[in-house]
Amino acid sequence: MSQKVLIWDLETGGVNAFKADLGFIICFGYKWLGEKRTKVLTVNQYPKWFSKKDGGVNDLGLLRHALAIMEKADLTVAHYGERFDRRFFQGRCVINGLLPPPPTKMRDTWRIAKTAFSFQSNRLGDLARILGLPEQKHQKTREEWPGWWHRAAAGDSTVFQEIGKYCAQDVRTTEQVYLRIRQYDEPHPRLVPIEERVACRLCGGEVVYRGYSYLGIYRYRRYFCKTCGRWDRNRYRSK
């Protein structure tokens, strides 16, 4: 059985939407790699999500649901997730007295692009444009930004459908960027079971052996995936 890969993204708001102690989570968007449906949890779906008396938006219900989803993942993927999404999410968890998400490995498409390529920008929208992907990041109008986020912080439940669509678009775009560039991610963990050694460890595709890789005094047969283009080598050294 291949690993379950969770593609996810946050939309946040508050006095400072970049700091977990000054903000809150508006949306948790996600999809499982290979599945068609993209889902979005919005904070207004949960009881007692807003109270002026208690300080505005309460994202506890959303956090609990998102944690249950994260526990099912073998690998997670997010854009700029190492620097923002994961740390913001964990900050909201500890503030709300929740246990942390499992220490699941994450692949950050921003980090992969920054490490592997020399592009003028590694922002999600720019990567989608540079790579010519079918899914493109939605470009917000002045009315949408910061209007949507201000309305959400004020408890306006009519705005969440639009923010949810925006979040879902980011998730789909992140998935397509990930599938296009993950072949360049050298430390990417194996997704295909180790028993299938003759198959590509990312996509399970057929491989073709081409040359050798050398490590110290040992050499290993090197192969190329005919489906996704990933280069790899055998785990066992050859004579």
C-alpha positions as CSV (number, residue, x, y, z in Angstrom):
1,M,0.0,0.0,0.0
2,S,1.4,3.4,-1.0
3,Q,1.6,6.2,1.6
4,K,-1.2,8.6,2.1
5,V,-0.1,12.1,1.1
6,L,-2.0,15.1,2.5
7,I,-1.9,18.3,0.5
8,W,-3.0,21.2,2.8
9,D,-3.2,24.9,3.2
10,L,-4.3,27.5,5.8
11,E,-6.1,30.8,5.5
12,T,-5.6,32.9,8.6
13,G,-6.9,36.2,9.9
14,G,-6.8,38.5,12.9
15,V,-4.8,41.5,14.2
16,N,-1.8,39.9,12.6
17,A,-2.6,36.9,10.4
18,F,1.0,35.8,10.3
19,K,1.4,35.3,14.1
20,A,-0.5,32.5,15.9
21,D,-0.9,34.6,19.1
22,L,-2.4,37.5,17.2
23,G,-4.5,35.6,14.7
24,F,-6.7,32.6,14.1
25,I,-7.4,30.0,11.4
26,I,-10.2,30.8,8.9
27,C,-9.9,27.8,6.7
28,F,-8.1,24.5,6.6
29,G,-8.1,23.3,3.0
30,Y,-6.9,19.8,2.0
31,K,-7.0,16.9,-0.4
32,W,-5.5,13.5,-0.6
33,L,-2.9,13.1,-3.4
34,G,-4.5,11.3,-6.3
35,E,-8.1,11.9,-5.2
36,K,-10.3,14.3,-7.1
37,R,-12.2,16.0,-4.3
38,T,-10.7,19.1,-2.5
39,K,-12.3,19.8,0.9
40,V,-12.2,22.9,3.1
41,L,-13.0,23.3,6.8
42,T,-14.1,26.8,7.6
43,V,-14.2,28.1,11.1
44,N,-17.9,28.9,11.0
45,Q,-18.8,25.2,10.6
46,Y,-18.3,24.7,14.3
47,P,-20.3,25.6,17.4
48,K,-19.5,28.8,19.2
49,W,-17.1,29.9,16.5
50,F,-17.7,33.6,17.1
51,S,-18.4,35.7,20.2
52,K,-17.7,39.4,20.6
53,K,-17.7,38.9,24.4
54,D,-15.0,36.3,24.3
55,G,-12.8,38.1,21.8
56,G,-14.1,37.2,18.4
57,V,-13.3,34.1,16.3
58,N,-12.8,30.8,18.1
59,D,-11.0,28.2,15.9
60,L,-11.0,25.3,18.5
61,G,-13.5,23.2,16.7
62,L,-11.7,23.6,13.4
63,L,-8.4,22.7,15.0
64,R,-9.8,19.5,16.5
65,H,-11.2,18.4,13.1
66,A,-7.9,19.3,11.3
67,L,-5.9,17.3,13.8
68,A,-8.0,14.2,13.2
69,I,-7.3,14.5,9.4
70,M,-3.5,15.1,9.9
71,E,-3.3,11.9,12.0
72,K,-4.3,9.9,9.0
73,A,-1.4,11.2,6.8
74,D,1.9,9.4,6.2
75,L,3.3,12.5,4.4
76,T,2.1,16.1,4.2
77,V,2.7,18.7,1.5
78,A,2.2,22.5,1.8
79,H,3.6,25.6,0.1
80,Y,5.7,27.6,2.5
81,G,4.5,25.1,5.0
82,E,7.7,24.8,7.0
83,R,8.0,28.5,7.7
84,F,4.3,29.4,8.0
85,D,1.5,26.9,7.9
86,R,2.9,24.2,10.2
87,R,4.2,26.7,12.8
88,F,1.0,28.8,12.8
89,F,-1.1,25.6,13.1
90,Q,1.0,24.3,16.0
91,G,0.8,27.7,17.7
92,R,-3.0,27.7,17.6
93,C,-3.0,24.1,19.0
94,V,-0.9,25.0,22.0
95,I,-2.8,28.2,22.7
96,N,-6.1,26.1,22.7
97,G,-4.6,23.5,25.0
98,L,-4.5,20.8,22.3
99,L,-2.0,18.0,21.8
100,P,0.4,18.6,18.8
101,P,-0.1,17.0,15.4
102,P,1.9,13.9,14.8
103,P,5.5,14.4,13.7
104,T,4.7,13.5,10.1
105,K,7.3,14.3,7.5
106,M,6.5,17.4,5.3
107,R,7.6,18.3,1.9
108,D,7.4,22.1,1.2
109,T,7.0,23.0,-2.4
110,W,8.5,26.4,-1.7
111,R,11.6,24.8,-0.2
112,I,11.9,22.3,-3.1
113,A,11.8,25.1,-5.7
114,K,14.2,27.3,-3.7
115,T,16.7,24.5,-3.4
116,A,16.5,23.0,-6.9
117,F,16.0,26.0,-9.2
118,S,17.0,29.6,-9.8
119,F,13.6,31.4,-10.3
120,Q,13.0,35.1,-9.8
121,S,10.2,34.0,-7.4
122,N,9.1,30.8,-5.6
123,R,5.7,32.1,-4.6
124,L,2.9,29.6,-5.4
125,G,1.3,31.7,-8.1
126,D,4.5,32.5,-9.8
127,L,5.6,28.8,-9.8
128,A,2.2,27.8,-11.3
129,R,2.7,30.4,-14.0
130,I,6.3,29.6,-14.7
131,L,5.5,25.9,-15.0
132,G,2.4,26.5,-17.2
133,L,0.1,24.5,-14.9
134,P,-3.6,24.1,-15.6
135,E,-4.4,25.2,-12.0
136,Q,-3.4,28.8,-11.3
137,K,-3.5,30.7,-8.0
138,H,-6.5,33.1,-7.8
139,Q,-5.4,36.7,-8.0
140,K,-7.3,38.6,-5.3
141,T,-9.0,42.0,-6.1
142,R,-9.0,44.9,-3.7
143,E,-12.5,44.0,-2.5
144,E,-11.4,40.5,-1.7
145,W,-8.1,41.5,0.0
146,P,-8.3,42.6,2.7
147,G,-12.1,42.8,2.6
148,W,-12.7,39.1,3.0
149,W,-10.4,38.7,6.0
150,H,-11.8,41.8,7.7
151,R,-15.4,40.5,7.3
152,A,-14.4,37.1,8.7
153,A,-12.8,38.6,11.7
154,A,-16.0,40.6,12.3
155,G,-18.0,37.4,12.4
156,D,-19.6,37.8,8.9
157,S,-20.5,34.2,8.0
158,T,-21.5,35.1,4.4
159,V,-17.8,35.5,3.4
160,F,-16.6,31.9,4.2
161,Q,-17.8,30.3,1.0
162,E,-15.6,32.7,-1.1
163,I,-12.6,32.3,1.1
164,G,-13.1,28.5,1.0
165,K,-13.0,28.6,-2.8
166,Y,-9.8,30.6,-2.7
167,C,-8.3,28.1,-0.2
168,A,-9.3,25.1,-2.3
169,Q,-7.7,26.7,-5.4
170,D,-4.5,27.0,-3.5
171,V,-4.6,23.3,-2.5
172,R,-5.1,22.2,-6.0
173,T,-2.4,24.4,-7.3
174,T,0.0,23.2,-4.6
175,E,-0.7,19.6,-5.6
176,Q,0.1,20.3,-9.3
177,V,3.3,22.2,-8.4
178,Y,4.3,19.3,-6.1
179,L,3.7,16.7,-8.8
180,R,5.7,18.7,-11.3
181,I,8.8,19.4,-9.1
182,R,9.0,16.5,-6.6
183,Q,11.4,14.6,-9.0
184,Y,14.0,17.2,-8.1
185,D,13.6,16.8,-4.3
186,E,16.5,14.6,-3.5
187,P,15.6,13.8,0.2
188,H,12.0,13.0,-0.7
189,P,10.9,9.9,1.3
190,R,9.7,6.7,-0.4
191,L,6.0,6.6,-1.3
192,V,5.9,3.1,-2.9
193,P,6.5,0.1,-0.7
194,I,10.1,-1.0,-0.4
195,E,9.1,-4.5,-1.6
196,E,8.6,-3.0,-5.0
197,R,12.3,-2.3,-5.6
198,V,12.1,-2.4,-9.3
199,A,9.5,0.5,-9.3
200,C,10.0,4.2,-8.9
201,R,9.8,5.1,-5.2
202,L,7.6,8.2,-6.0
203,C,5.0,7.0,-8.5
204,G,5.5,3.3,-8.8
205,G,6.4,3.7,-12.5
206,E,8.6,1.4,-14.6
207,V,12.4,2.2,-14.3
208,V,15.3,2.0,-16.8
209,Y,18.8,1.4,-15.5
210,R,21.3,3.9,-16.7
211,G,24.9,3.9,-15.3
212,Y,26.1,3.9,-11.8
213,S,26.2,6.1,-8.7
214,Y,29.4,6.0,-6.6
215,L,29.5,6.4,-2.8
216,G,33.0,6.1,-1.4
217,I,34.5,2.8,-2.7
218,Y,31.1,1.4,-3.6
219,R,29.0,1.7,-6.7
220,Y,25.2,1.4,-7.1
221,R,23.1,0.8,-10.2
222,R,21.3,4.0,-11.1
223,Y,17.9,4.1,-12.7
224,F,15.4,6.5,-14.3
225,C,11.6,6.4,-14.0
226,K,9.9,6.4,-17.4
227,T,6.7,7.9,-15.9
228,C,7.7,10.8,-13.7
229,G,11.4,11.2,-14.5
230,R,12.8,10.6,-11.1
231,W,16.4,9.4,-10.8
232,D,17.4,7.0,-8.1
233,R,19.7,4.1,-7.3
234,N,19.5,0.6,-5.9
235,R,19.8,0.2,-2.2
236,Y,22.4,-2.5,-2.5
237,R,25.9,-2.0,-3.9
238,S,27.0,-3.8,-7.0
239,K,30.3,-5.4,-7.8
